Amino acid sequence: MGEPSGLFEKEPVMKSVVSRLLAVALVLLPVSTAPAFADEPAAPPVATEWRNPSNSVHIRIDKCDGKLCGTVTWASAKAQADARRGGTTNLVGTRLFRDLEPAGASKWHGKVFVPDIRKTFSGTLSFADSETMIGKGCVLFGIICKSQTWKRVR
């Protein structure tokens, strides 16, 4: 038999202890820098303005009756006309996102109102980062969904 391989060589005690401590520190590093409870929702960006992809509707995220909501603060003439044709008389002031409750990290679940067709769907709001919000509405138990990426208005 030959010399023992590097894995089975006897090392000085100090070198072994330092290696083990370093290995443990490297394993725990991602855990120690993560939030204590990763599934807890981050604080919602209350009192912020957001615009839809075509910049035809702006909403304000706020607390409404203890839950999160999104209310139209501005709409283009075309968006207002589309909403009126769908049966929504006053688009400005309408809550598009309603009854949103925490559903994980940076995610809220509730209802999404589509003014053009005057229908409310199950939906979510999630915040990819401080500048990007994704609104998603689903039908048929979440089988058919549509999402929109909203950008923060500064």
C-alpha positions as CSV (number, residue, x, y, z in Angstrom):
1,M,0.0,0.0,0.0
2,G,1.1,3.5,-0.8
3,E,1.0,6.8,1.1
4,P,-2.5,7.8,2.5
5,S,-4.4,10.2,0.4
6,G,-4.8,13.9,1.4
7,L,-8.3,13.2,2.9
8,F,-7.0,10.6,5.4
9,E,-3.7,12.2,6.4
10,K,-3.3,13.1,10.0
11,E,-3.3,16.9,10.5
12,P,-2.2,18.9,13.4
13,V,-5.1,19.6,15.9
14,M,-5.0,23.4,15.4
15,K,-5.2,23.2,11.6
16,S,-8.1,20.8,11.9
17,V,-10.0,23.0,14.3
18,V,-9.5,26.1,12.1
19,S,-10.6,24.2,9.0
20,R,-13.7,23.0,10.7
21,L,-14.6,26.4,12.0
22,L,-14.1,27.9,8.5
23,A,-16.3,25.2,7.0
24,V,-19.1,25.9,9.5
25,A,-18.8,29.7,9.0
26,L,-19.1,29.3,5.2
27,V,-22.1,27.0,5.6
28,L,-23.9,29.4,8.0
29,L,-23.0,32.6,6.2
30,P,-26.1,32.5,3.8
31,V,-28.3,31.7,6.8
32,S,-27.0,34.5,9.0
33,T,-27.4,37.2,6.3
34,A,-30.9,36.2,5.4
35,P,-34.0,37.7,7.1
36,A,-34.9,35.8,10.3
37,F,-38.2,34.7,8.8
38,A,-37.9,34.7,5.0
39,D,-41.6,33.8,4.5
40,E,-42.8,36.9,6.4
41,P,-44.0,39.7,4.1
42,A,-41.9,42.8,3.8
43,A,-43.5,46.0,4.7
44,P,-45.7,47.0,1.8
45,P,-44.8,50.2,-0.1
46,V,-47.7,52.2,1.3
47,A,-48.4,55.7,-0.1
48,T,-46.6,55.0,-3.3
49,E,-47.7,55.7,-6.9
50,W,-47.5,53.1,-9.7
51,R,-48.2,53.2,-13.5
52,N,-49.4,50.5,-15.8
53,P,-47.3,49.3,-18.8
54,S,-48.9,51.8,-21.2
55,N,-48.8,54.7,-18.7
56,S,-52.5,55.2,-19.1
57,V,-53.4,54.5,-15.4
58,H,-51.7,55.4,-12.2
59,I,-52.7,53.9,-8.8
60,R,-51.7,54.7,-5.2
61,I,-51.0,51.8,-2.9
62,D,-52.4,52.4,0.6
63,K,-54.0,50.7,3.6
64,C,-57.8,50.5,3.2
65,D,-59.8,49.1,6.2
66,G,-56.6,47.4,7.5
67,K,-55.7,45.7,4.2
68,L,-53.7,46.8,1.2
69,C,-55.4,48.4,-1.8
70,G,-54.6,50.2,-5.0
71,T,-56.8,53.2,-6.0
72,V,-56.7,55.0,-9.4
73,T,-55.3,58.5,-9.0
74,W,-55.0,59.4,-12.7
75,A,-56.1,57.9,-16.0
76,S,-55.7,59.0,-19.6
77,A,-58.8,60.1,-21.6
78,K,-58.7,56.8,-23.5
79,A,-58.5,54.7,-20.3
80,Q,-61.5,56.7,-18.9
81,A,-63.5,56.2,-22.1
82,D,-62.7,52.4,-22.1
83,A,-63.8,52.1,-18.5
84,R,-67.1,54.1,-19.2
85,R,-67.9,51.8,-22.1
86,G,-67.4,48.8,-19.7
87,G,-69.8,50.4,-17.2
88,T,-67.3,52.0,-14.8
89,T,-68.5,55.6,-14.7
90,N,-65.6,57.1,-12.7
91,L,-62.3,55.4,-13.2
92,V,-60.3,57.9,-11.1
93,G,-61.0,56.9,-7.5
94,T,-61.8,53.3,-8.3
95,R,-60.0,50.6,-6.3
96,L,-58.4,48.2,-8.8
97,F,-56.7,46.1,-6.1
98,R,-58.8,45.3,-3.0
99,D,-58.7,43.4,0.2
100,L,-55.1,42.4,-0.2
101,E,-53.6,40.4,2.7
102,P,-50.0,39.0,3.2
103,A,-49.4,35.9,1.2
104,G,-45.6,35.5,1.6
105,A,-42.5,37.6,1.1
106,S,-43.4,40.8,-0.8
107,K,-46.7,39.2,-2.0
108,W,-50.3,40.0,-1.2
109,H,-53.5,38.1,-2.2
110,G,-56.9,39.6,-2.7
111,K,-59.1,40.9,-5.5
112,V,-58.4,42.6,-8.8
113,F,-61.1,44.7,-10.5
114,V,-61.0,45.2,-14.3
115,P,-63.0,48.3,-15.0
116,D,-63.2,47.8,-18.8
117,I,-65.4,44.7,-18.2
118,R,-66.6,45.5,-14.7
119,K,-65.5,42.2,-13.3
120,T,-63.5,41.3,-10.1
121,F,-61.1,38.4,-10.1
122,S,-58.9,36.6,-7.5
123,G,-55.5,38.2,-7.7
124,T,-52.1,39.0,-6.2
125,L,-49.7,41.9,-6.0
126,S,-46.1,41.2,-5.7
127,F,-43.1,43.5,-5.5
128,A,-40.1,42.3,-7.5
129,D,-38.1,45.3,-6.2
130,S,-38.7,48.9,-5.0
131,E,-39.5,50.0,-8.6
132,T,-41.5,47.0,-10.0
133,M,-44.9,45.7,-9.0
134,I,-46.7,42.8,-10.6
135,G,-50.4,42.6,-10.6
136,K,-52.0,39.3,-11.5
137,G,-55.6,38.2,-11.8
138,C,-56.8,34.7,-12.3
139,V,-60.0,32.8,-13.2
140,L,-61.0,29.1,-13.1
141,F,-59.2,28.4,-9.8
142,G,-56.0,30.0,-11.0
143,I,-55.8,28.1,-14.3
144,I,-56.1,31.1,-16.5
145,C,-54.2,34.2,-15.4
146,K,-53.1,37.5,-16.7
147,S,-50.4,39.7,-15.2
148,Q,-49.2,43.3,-15.7
149,T,-45.9,44.8,-14.6
150,W,-46.3,48.2,-13.1
151,K,-43.5,50.7,-12.5
152,R,-43.1,53.1,-9.7
153,V,-43.9,56.8,-10.4
154,R,-41.4,59.2,-8.7
